């Protein structure tokens, strides 16, 4: 035992050595390599910019959900004059709400008579219920329920022109957010022979009760379509031989020189504040302005659209007589 130098209890396994028995697999070298440029703040989890971008995306998603929910729900036109005007012009409706115990003047009586003649349900409800249905609007005891609007497909607009045998005339709106302007544009489009109106899916007014009323019922007769991407839809129409004319205050061409008026044509109307967006302007074949007195800075969006459509209609009538 004394000659045995191995410590008692120590057992060495056969074939083992001190230190690593295999290579590092290149991990040490990889650890010394750079990891590339630092990602932008928006792409780095936990970074303030990433949190802000996530919050903005969530708000946009909530806004789109709210818009979709509103689009799928009936709306109420509130007020005695608006209700009577809507019934006179044939705005489609599913119910007329009349508050209990209101003073029935001539407008209320006419609204009830018109609704009865059209087969629209007439419902008497407590005033507080009508307050809730109209979102607290000044309803004066009456409200007209309008069903959700049924939008057409963009392809339907060209099809409508082909069915009529006319060169297509379509009005596209690039960011018009006031429903009154939308309703007025639809009314003018119907008056001057357009075959339809195109709206972008985002950043645009929709066919609300206000737009219905302003259109004076013409929205029931003229197709209104929605494009997922306005620029791509304009490009698709251009590939089919349709000219794209944008209404722009800074255009080099005025309506006196709009020779493409008799061609298949899409008129693009910009938003109330910023006008045409950059991408839409770049995809226009021509941009056109309306000559005005220097004392007037600009026209309302729907008025400017009506002036341009009237000029297009005049040129088409003239060409038809030649």
C-alpha angles and dihedrals in degrees: 000000000000090000094053109097095189112108114246112260095017113123122182118202116230117257097017125128137187117262129020117335095198135041124266092249091236093294092126091053092046089051089061094051121097120255097221129252119335110263118247116268091251089061098045114092111236095016114131091238091051091051091048092049090049091051091050091049090050092050091049091049091050091048092052091047090051091049091050091048090049091047091053094049129077117252131218124229104211131203135049098259095043091048094050092045091050093050092047093052095047102251104173111250137175102196143011114214118205121185117235118258097008123152103259107217125177092280093055091046091050092048091052092047094048092048091049092049090052094047093246116154114252113209127185111212136172114270093244090056090052088049089056095045093051095044092243095306121153097265101162089217099304135085133174118213114221119195122235111283117252108223122208126229116257090243089061091066095061089041090056090054092049091049089053091049092231132122104267118262114186131169117215122192119212106200102330101162103175110093090206090059090047092052092047092050091051090050092050092045090055092046095052099044104262117160097218150328125250124208129188116240093236133046096014139110114254133210097286126161089268092054090047092053094045091050088059091225096305090116086074090060104037122064114244114194135187124221120206088212117017096198094052091047091052089050090051092052091046089055087058092056099265117142117228117215119183122203105228132162091217095051120130092218123067127202091264088070098042096125092161090068092102093049126085098288144186116196112205118204119197129219124285094255114025101024119212118007117240097251093047092048091051090055095052117105089209137004119215135194135196116241110236141171111276089236090068117068101195146334129247110270095246093045091052090049091051092051092051094045091049090055091049090050091049093052092048092050090050092048090050091056095051 
